[in-house]
Amino acid sequence: MLAYELYSFDKIKGFELIGVLPERRKNIKRITRDSVMSWGRMLWGDNADKRSIYFKQITLDHIGRIVWVNST
């Protein structure tokens, strides 16, 4: 299963994992950087807009373990 690890960046604390979003879309053409970022901001609210947010695309196995880190 395709998923995204979202990180925020703070100058003092560095990168912090803020969540993992599973990919729900069946049509791969609809997946863009902006769509992933918009979904993350929608889920984490207005505080997400004030942070520097980054994501890493990952592949999970059927029990949720990371089996592959996809380069984006």
N, C-alpha and C positions, 0 to 999 in steps of 0.2 A: 504494500500500500504506500502510496506517495504521501508525504507529509512535509511540514515546514517547521523548523525550530526558529522562533523569533527571539531576538536579543535586543536589549537596549544598551546604549553606551553612555556611560557617565565618566567624566574626566577624572574623578577621584576613584571610583570603584571599578572602572573598566567595563567589560562586557558582562551582562547579566542575562541569564535565560529567563524570559518572561512567559513562555508557553510554547506548546506544540499544537499546530493546527493540521488536522488530517485533510487531504484533498478530497473534495466531494464531487467535483465536476467530472463528467464522463468525456466531454469534448475537450481534448488537450489543446486545441487552438485557442480556447478561451482563457487559458492560463497565462497571465502576464505578471511581470514584477509589480505593476501598479495594482492589479486585482488582488494579489496576495497582501500587499501593504494595506490596501483599503479594508480588507477583511480583518486584518489584525487590529487596525485602528478602531473599527466598528466594535470589535469584541472587548477591547481594553479601554475604550472611552476616550474622553478629551485629554487625559494625561498622556496618552500615547503620542499625541501631536507635539507635545513639548519635548519629547525625547528623540534621540537619534536611534531609529529602529532599523535593524538588519535581519535578514533571514537566511537560513541555510536549508536547501532542499535535501530531504533524506528519504530513504526507502525503508519501511518497516516490514517485519515478517508477520505472520498471522497471530502471534502473541505479543506484538508490540516492541520487539527488540530491533535496534537499528542494524540493518544488514548492508547498507550502502549509503555513502554520503555523495550526493550528486553535485558536480561542480556547476555553478550557475554563472 
